[in-house]
Amino acid sequence: MTSHQSTQTMKPATAAKKLGVYLEATPAEFQEGVVSRTELNALQAEPPAWLVELRRNGPHPRPVVASKLGVSIAGLARGGVTEALTTEQIEAIKQENPEWLQKERATQADVRKEAVRIKEKQAQDAARRAGKQD
Protein backbone atom coordinates (compact mmCIF):
# COMPACT_ATOMS: atom_id res chain seq x y z
CA MET A 1 0.00 0.00 0.00
CA THR A 2 1.41 3.37 -1.01
CA SER A 3 0.77 6.30 1.30
CA HIS A 4 -0.23 9.53 -0.38
CA GLN A 5 1.50 12.50 1.19
CA SER A 6 -0.50 15.71 1.01
CA THR A 7 1.19 19.04 0.41
CA GLN A 8 1.72 20.94 3.63
CA THR A 9 0.43 24.50 3.36
CA MET A 10 0.28 27.49 5.67
CA LYS A 11 -1.56 30.76 5.89
CA PRO A 12 0.20 33.82 4.48
CA ALA A 13 0.57 35.24 8.02
CA THR A 14 2.51 32.15 9.10
CA ALA A 15 4.71 32.25 6.01
CA ALA A 16 5.40 35.98 6.51
CA LYS A 17 6.38 35.31 10.12
CA LYS A 18 8.76 32.53 9.04
CA LEU A 19 10.25 34.86 6.41
CA GLY A 20 10.60 37.69 8.95
CA VAL A 21 8.53 40.20 6.98
CA TYR A 22 5.48 42.35 7.68
CA LEU A 23 2.48 40.65 6.02
CA GLU A 24 0.69 43.88 5.06
CA ALA A 25 3.75 44.97 3.05
CA THR A 26 3.89 41.79 0.95
CA PRO A 27 2.38 41.60 -2.56
CA ALA A 28 -1.38 40.99 -2.79
CA GLU A 29 -0.94 37.55 -4.39
CA PHE A 30 1.16 36.47 -1.39
CA GLN A 31 -1.42 37.78 1.10
CA GLU A 32 -4.41 36.21 -0.63
CA GLY A 33 -3.15 32.70 -1.27
CA VAL A 34 -1.76 29.83 0.73
CA VAL A 35 1.93 29.00 0.81
CA SER A 36 3.20 25.45 0.52
CA ARG A 37 6.28 24.25 2.37
CA THR A 38 8.00 23.91 -1.03
CA GLU A 39 7.15 27.51 -1.95
CA LEU A 40 8.40 28.75 1.42
CA ASN A 41 11.68 26.88 0.97
CA ALA A 42 12.04 28.38 -2.51
CA LEU A 43 11.40 31.90 -1.15
CA GLN A 44 14.06 31.35 1.51
CA ALA A 45 16.60 29.84 -0.88
CA GLU A 46 16.16 32.36 -3.69
CA PRO A 47 14.23 35.37 -2.41
CA PRO A 48 12.46 37.45 -5.07
CA ALA A 49 13.16 41.18 -5.36
CA TRP A 50 10.14 42.16 -3.23
CA LEU A 51 11.31 39.93 -0.37
CA VAL A 52 14.89 41.23 -0.53
CA GLU A 53 13.57 44.80 -0.50
CA LEU A 54 11.26 44.15 2.46
CA ARG A 55 14.03 42.51 4.47
CA ARG A 56 16.40 45.38 3.72
CA ASN A 57 14.15 48.43 4.10
CA GLY A 58 10.94 47.22 5.77
CA PRO A 59 8.48 47.90 7.06
CA HIS A 60 9.59 45.29 9.59
CA PRO A 61 7.35 43.32 11.98
CA ARG A 62 7.69 44.00 15.70
CA PRO A 63 9.98 41.01 16.45
CA VAL A 64 12.46 42.27 13.84
CA VAL A 65 12.17 45.88 15.10
CA ALA A 66 12.79 44.69 18.66
CA SER A 67 15.81 42.67 17.58
CA LYS A 68 17.30 45.56 15.59
CA LEU A 69 16.88 47.88 18.60
CA GLY A 70 18.17 45.31 21.09
CA VAL A 71 15.01 45.23 23.20
CA SER A 72 12.10 42.88 23.84
CA ILE A 73 8.73 43.14 22.09
CA ALA A 74 7.21 44.17 25.44
CA GLY A 75 9.92 46.83 25.70
CA LEU A 76 8.81 48.20 22.34
CA ALA A 77 5.26 48.48 23.60
CA ARG A 78 6.40 50.20 26.80
CA GLY A 79 8.32 52.63 24.59
CA GLY A 80 5.17 53.38 22.60
CA VAL A 81 6.23 51.54 19.42
CA THR A 82 3.21 49.48 18.39
CA GLU A 83 3.42 49.31 14.60
CA ALA A 84 5.83 48.12 11.95
CA LEU A 85 8.81 50.40 11.27
CA THR A 86 11.09 50.88 8.29
CA THR A 87 14.86 50.49 8.56
CA GLU A 88 15.14 54.27 8.27
CA GLN A 89 12.77 54.79 11.22
CA ILE A 90 14.68 52.23 13.29
CA GLU A 91 17.97 54.00 12.54
CA ALA A 92 16.40 57.34 13.53
CA ILE A 93 15.36 55.88 16.90
CA LYS A 94 18.89 54.50 17.40
CA GLN A 95 20.40 57.91 16.62
CA GLU A 96 17.97 59.71 18.93
CA ASN A 97 18.61 57.08 21.65
CA PRO A 98 15.58 58.08 23.76
CA GLU A 99 15.45 57.34 27.46
CA TRP A 100 12.98 54.47 27.03
CA LEU A 101 15.39 52.75 24.60
CA GLN A 102 18.32 53.09 27.02
CA LYS A 103 16.19 51.70 29.84
CA GLU A 104 14.87 48.77 27.77
CA ARG A 105 18.34 47.87 26.51
CA ALA A 106 19.59 47.82 30.11
CA THR A 107 16.65 45.63 31.11
CA GLN A 108 17.38 43.27 28.21
CA ALA A 109 21.05 43.07 29.23
CA ASP A 110 20.01 42.20 32.80
CA VAL A 111 17.67 39.49 31.52
CA ARG A 112 20.47 37.97 29.43
CA LYS A 113 22.91 38.05 32.37
CA GLU A 114 20.36 36.33 34.58
CA ALA A 115 19.73 33.65 31.93
CA VAL A 116 23.48 32.95 31.75
CA ARG A 117 23.72 32.81 35.56
CA ILE A 118 20.83 30.33 35.76
CA LYS A 119 22.30 28.16 33.00
CA GLU A 120 25.68 28.07 34.75
CA LYS A 121 24.04 27.20 38.08
CA GLN A 122 22.07 24.38 36.46
CA ALA A 123 25.28 23.03 34.89
CA GLN A 124 27.04 23.13 38.28
CA ASP A 125 24.09 21.39 39.96
CA ALA A 126 24.07 18.70 37.26
CA ALA A 127 27.84 18.18 37.65
CA ARG A 128 27.41 17.92 41.43
CA ARG A 129 24.64 15.35 41.05
CA ALA A 130 26.73 13.36 38.56
CA GLY A 131 29.64 13.41 41.04
CA LYS A 132 27.44 12.04 43.83
CA GLN A 133 26.25 9.14 41.65
CA ASP A 134 29.81 7.90 41.02
N, C-alpha and C positions, 0 to 999 in steps of 0.2 A: 504494500500500500504506500503510495507516494503522498506525502503531506504537502498541501498547498500553502505557501507562505504568503500572507497578505502584505501589501505595502504599508509600512508604518508612516502615518502622516501626523502633522501637528498643526495647530492653529497658527496663524500669522504672528500673533502676540508671543507665542512660545518661541517660534523661530527667530523673531526679532531679538528676544531676550538672549537666546543662545549666540546670536551674532553680535550682541553688544550694541545694538542700534535702537533709536527711538522709533517705534512703530509708525507714528503719525507722519514721520518724515520720509518713510519708504514710498516707492511708487504704488499707485493704486492697484495694479495687478498683483503685487505682493500682498497688499492688505486684504484684498477681496478673495483670494484663493486659499488653498491649503498647501502646505509644504511637505513634501515627502522627505524621508531621511536621506535619500540619494540626492535630492535637490539641495538640501542643507549642506551636505558634504561637498557638493560641487561649488556652492556659494563660498564655503570656507576655503576650499582649495584654490579656486580661481575667482576671486571676487570681481563682480562687474563694476563698471565705473561709478554707478550710483552708490554702491556699498563702500567703495574706497573713499569716495567724497564724504559720505556720512561719518565714517570712522575718523576721518581726518579733521573735518570742520564742524560736525554736528548738524543739528542739535543732538546732544547726547542724553541718554536716559539717566535718571538719578544715580544708579549705582556707579556709572562711569564718571559722572560729575564728582561724586563723593571720592572716588579713587584718585582722580586727577588733583583734587584739592587736599587729599590726605586726611579726610575726616570720614565719619560714619554717615549713613543715610539719615539717621536720627539727628545727627549734628547739623546736617544740611537744613532739616526742618526747623531746628532750634534757631538757625541763622536766618530763617525766612526764605530759604531757597526751596521752592516747591515745584518748579517746572523744569523742563529740559533747558539746557544752556548750550550755546555754541562754544567752540574752542576759544574764540575771541572773548566771549563773556567770561569764561573761566580764567583766562589769562588776566583780564581786567581785575577780577576779584583777587587773584594772587598778587598783582601789583599794588592794589589798594591795601591789602593785608588788614582787613577790618578786625576789630577786637574779637568778634564772635569766631572768626576763623582761627585766630591765635589760640583762643580758649579751646576750641574743638580739636585742634591739632595736638595741644597739650594733653587733653583728655584721651585722645586716641593713642598717644605715646604711652600714657600711664596704663591703658588697657593692654597694650602689647607687652609692656614690661611685666605686668601681672600674669599674663598668659605664659610667658617664658618662665617666670618664677614657679608657677604651678606645675608646668611640664617638668622642670628640673626636680622639684620636690617629689613628683610621682615617680620619676626615674630612680631617685635615691631610695624611696620606699620600696620599689620593686627589687632593687639590688639588695636591700637589707633583707627582704623576705626570701630572696633566692639564697642568700648567705645562711639564713637560719635553717633552710631545708637541707643543706649539705651536711 
